[in-house]
Amino acid sequence: MEKYTSASVRQTKTGKWQARLRYKENGKWKNLDRILPDAKGKRDANRMAEDLRREMNEAAAKLPSKTQKTVGEVVLDYLEYQLSLGVIERSTYKHQVNLEKRYIDGYISDIIFDTLDRTSIMNWHAKLSGEGLSQGTIHDAFVLMKKTYNYYIYTGEITKNPFNTVKMPTRAPVRTTHLTDNQMTTFLSACYQEYDEDSPYLIALLLAYYQGLRRGEICGLRWIDIDYDANTLTVSSAIGEAYGGYYSKMPKSKSSNRVIPMMPQMAEALKKRYEAIQPDNSWFVVGDGTRFMNPKRLWKHLNKFFEAYNLVDAYGKPITLHSLRHSFASTGVRSGMDIAVLSAILGHASKALTLDVYSDPSEESKRVGVKRLAQTFKKTDLDL
């Protein structure tokens, strides 16, 4: 019996065609939606939706039972299945397969899946800790294992998750990087000293510094995403990395697909590059025409730039492209920006994430906060 019983199509507000597959899970009907970027009309979209339905049914039929399989085999099968459904991106799949290969394989991978117990898990934890691995790394491996077991509980193949009997390793608190005012001035001075105004590398640096974009989002930005009339830029795609190289994908999460007001400095810099290269709308902003720049190439080049100018953050660590995004967010908090607004600009999944990561106040932000608080109290103070 086929899992996906029907396929329909609809045209989204952006003009793209979307396939919707219907399936039943635990007695409830659910939908699986997929964008069809190459569909040229409704007839074409219907054909592609039916092809997709057949492919997805073939993938569902391949989902293996965990019976008598080892932990390692089941984890890899589970990841393959999640990838085939589009639940995880190829880059996420690659990362999680690496977790299995490095921190599960050779430790608990040969144990029969439904016989893994609390003692084996505790011994595994002790071995990983004894090898000097960070709590963050061990936490990620635990999360992968717990998700795998939870899935098979959901399908009814097992009745309990042994990882629920063990306390999850906690991530150590991480200090969020930021630049001081002097470091921000030094950074900008180095940027304009090193690069011409039409340089793609300069634009990449400013997109992280002034707009808080991620590396993949910077490489995926096209000129059609820049709206000078509305003074906004739209983050609707990103460049991901996985086996076989790089590929264009949707942003990290639903909230990562966003429209951001442009800082005046950013708009001016983009106009100068636009005037210099006279691009088509389909061209990538940071790239060569319709070819995007390899994110790793961008990362390597800019790391050499940071090292050459000895650019460091407030903790004395060399800055990276991603630390410029962190600095943008920290500057937003320091300036008193509403957390909900800042979270939307950053493309975070929730305001809680923004608060958790960036709410550790600097001495300067404390002084600014107390000064504003004093001004509020002053309005109601008695004239003594």
N, C-alpha and C positions, 0 to 999 in steps of 0.2 A: 504493500500500500504506500502510495506516495505521500510524503510529508506536506509538500506545498501543493494545495489543491487547485488554486486559480491564480491568474496574473492579470492585472489591469494597469492602465497607464493614466497619467494626468500631466498637464503642463504647469510648471511652477511659475511663480510671479516673475522670476528672472528669465523665463522663456525656455528653460531647460525641461526635458521630459524626464519623468520619474516613474519607475516601475514599482508596483505594490504586489507582493506575494502574500497570500493568505495561508495560515496554517493553524492547526489546533494543538494546544499544549495543556495537559492536565485539565481537559474539558473546556478550556477557554480559547476563543478565537483570537489570534494575534496577527499583526502585520509586520512584514519586513520590507522596508523601502530602500530603493537603490536609484541613484541618479544615472541616466543614460546619456552621457555627454556627447556621444556621436550620432544620436538619433536626429534625423533630418525632417521628420514629420510623424504624424500619429501612426500611420501604417508601419513605418520603419520602427517606431517605438514599440508597437505591439509585437512585432516579430522578435525584437531584441528581448522583450520581457518574457516571451515564451521560451527563448533560448536560455535566458537566465533561470527560469523555473526548472528547466530540465537539468541544468548544471547544478543547481542547488539541491535538487532531489537526488542526483548522483552522489553529491558530497554527503548528504544526510544518510544515504544508504551505507556509506563507508564508515560511519561513526562506529568504532569498535566497542565491544563489550569489555568490561574490565576483568571478566572472569579469568582467573589463573594468569593474568598478566602482571608483570612487575610494576613497581612504582614508576620507574623511569619510562617504560613503554607507555603507560597510561597517561603520564604527564605530556609526553610528546604527541600522543594521539589527540589528547584534549586540545593542545595548542593548534595542531593542524586543523581540527574541526572548527575552532573559533576563527581561525584565519579564513577558512573556506566560506564561512557565513558572513564574513565582513565585520564581525564583532570587534576584532582587533586589527590594527593596521599592520602592514608588513614590517615596519620598523619596530613596533611593539613585539611582534612575533619573534623577530631576530633577537631582541634583547632578552626575552623570556626563555628562548631556547638556549641562549648563552648561560643564563642563570642555572638551567637544568644541567648543562654540560659541566659547569664549573663547581657547583655547590650541592648538587643532588646526586649526579652520576658518581659512582664509586663510594658513596656514603650509605644511602638508603635505597638506591635505584634498583638493586637486585631483590629486594623484599617483595613478596607477593602483595599486590595492592591492598586487598581487603584483610590482610593480616598485620599491617603496620600498627604498632601500639605505642602507648605513652613512653615506655622505657626506651624504645628505639629512637623516638623523636628527641628525647632528652639527651641521649648519647650523641646523636647527630649535632644537636645544638652545642654540646660541650666540645666536640671535635672542631667545629667551625670557629668557636670562640678561642680555642687553644691555638689555632693557626693565626691568630691576630686579626681576623676579619672584623670589620666595623659592624656595629649593631645595625646600621642602616642596610648593609649588604645582607646580613642574616635575616633581617626583617623582610626584605624583598623576597628572599627564597621561601620564607614561611608563608607569605601572602600567596605566592604561586601555588604552593602545596595545599593551602587551606581552600583556595578557590576551586582547585581540581576536585578535592573531596566533596565540597559543597555541591558541585555540579552533579556528581553521581548520586548524592543524596536526593537532589531535585528530580533526577530521572527515576529514582526508586531502586537503583541497583545495589545501594548499600543503605544501612539504617543509621549509622553514626559516623561522626567525623572525629578521628583521634586527635586532631589538632585543637579541638575544643577543650581538651583536658590539659593543655599546656599553655602557659602564659606567653602571649605573643611578645617577642623581643621588641623593645621600644627604640625608636630612632633617637640618637643623641641630639639635643638642641643645636641648631646651626645658626651661627651669626650671619645675618644677612648683610652682604657687602653694600657699600655705598661710597660715594666720593664726597670729600669735603668741598667747600666753596673754592679753595685754592686749587685743589686737584681738578675740579671741573674746568677752571680757567686754563690750567696747564694742559689738560686733555684737548680742549678746543684749539688752543694755540698749536699743539703738535699736529692736529688733524689738518689745519689749513697750511701749515708749513710743509707737510709731507705730500699733500695731494692737491691736484688742480681742482677747480670748482666743478668740472664736469666728470670727475672720476667716480666710477661706480663704488669704489671702496669708501670714498668720503660719504656718499649717500647711504651706504650700508651702516656706517658708524653713526650717522645722524639719525637714521631710522630707529636704531636701538636707544640712542641717547635722548632724543626729543620725543619719541613716540612709544618707546617700550616694546618694540616688536621683537619676536623670537627670531633666531637665525633662519629657520625654515620658512617663516613668514616673509622675511626680508627677501630671500631668494625667489619666493613665489609671487611677489608683487609685480603686477603689470601696469602699464600706463593707463589702461582703461579703468583701473581702480582709483585713479587720482581724479578728484572732482574739484577744480579750482573755483567754480561758481559757488558750490556749497562749502568749500574749504574743508573737505573731508578726504580721507583715504579709506578704502574698503579692504578688509582682510578676508578673502574668500577662498584662498588656496595657500598651500605651503609645499615645500619640497622635502620629502622624506627619504630616509636611507634604509635599505634592506639588502638582502642577497641579490646580487646582480646589478647593484648600483643605486641610482637615485630616481625618484619618480614624483610626479605632481599628485597631490592628494588634498582632501579637505583639511581645514585646520585641525588642531589638536582635539578640540571638543566642540559641541554645539555653541557654547558661549564664546569660543575663540573666533567664530565667524561673526565679524563685527564691523561697524562703521565708526571711525575715530575722527574727531575734529583735529585738524592739523595745527601744530604750533606755527606761528608766523615764520620762525627761523627755518622750519622744515619746508614750508611752502616755497620760500624764496630759494632755497637750495635746489629743490626739485625743478623749479622754473629754469634755473641756470643750466642744469643738465639737459632739460628738454630742449632749450634753445640751441644748445651745442650739438646735439645728435639728431634732432628732428625725428623722433621715433613714430612708428605706427602704434595704434592703441594695443595691438596684440603683443608688442615687444615687452620683455621683462625690464623692469626699472634697473635692477642690478643684474646685468647679464649682457649677452651679445645678441641683440636682435631678438629672435624668437627662441633662442637657446638660453635657458637659465644658467646661472653660475652654480657650479658644484659647491654645496655648503661646506664640504671639507676643505676645498680650495680656499674659500673665503676665510674659514677659520684659521688655516695655516698662515695665510698671508697676513691677516690682522694680528695674529699672535706675534709674528716677527716685528710688526710695527709697534705693538705695545712694549716689546722687549727693547727695541732700539731706542725708544724714548724714555725707558724706565718708568712707565706709567703704572702706578700702584693705587690701591684703594685705601680707605680709612684705616685698615688693619695692616697696611704695608704689604699686602699680597698683590702680585701682578694682576691687572684687570684683564677681563675677557669680554667678548661681545655680549655674553649673557649677563655679566656683571653690570654692564651699562643699562640693561633692562631693569635689574634690581635697583640700580641707583636712581633711575627714572621713578620707580615706584616709591622708594624711600623719600625722594624729593617731594613727591606728591603728598605723602603723609606729613612731612615736615612743613609743607606750605598750608596745611589745614584743609586739603581737598576732601570732599565727602567720600567716605570709603566705598559706598555703592557706585559712585561715578568712577573712581579709580579702578575698582574691580572690573567694571564693564570695559574700560579702556584697555586694561591688561588682558582681557579675555579669560579671566578666572572663572571657574565653575561656580563659585559662591563667594559672598562677602566674607564668610568665615575664613576661607583660605587666605584672602588678602590680609585680614587681621592677624591670623596666626603667623604669617611670614614676615609682615612688615610693621607690626605694632610695637616692636622693641624700640623705645624712644631714645634718641641721642640726647646729650646734655643740652645741645642747642634747641632741639624741639621741645624739651621740657621748659626752657626759659620762655620760648614763644608761647607755649600753651598757658603758662602761669600768667604771662603778661595779658593775654586775651581774657583769661578768667578774671583777672583784677579789673579790667575795663568793664566787664559785665557786672561785677559786684558794685563798682563805683556808681552805677546808675541808680542803685537802691540804697547806697550808704547815707547815713544821717550826716548833716553838715555840723560836725562837732567842732 
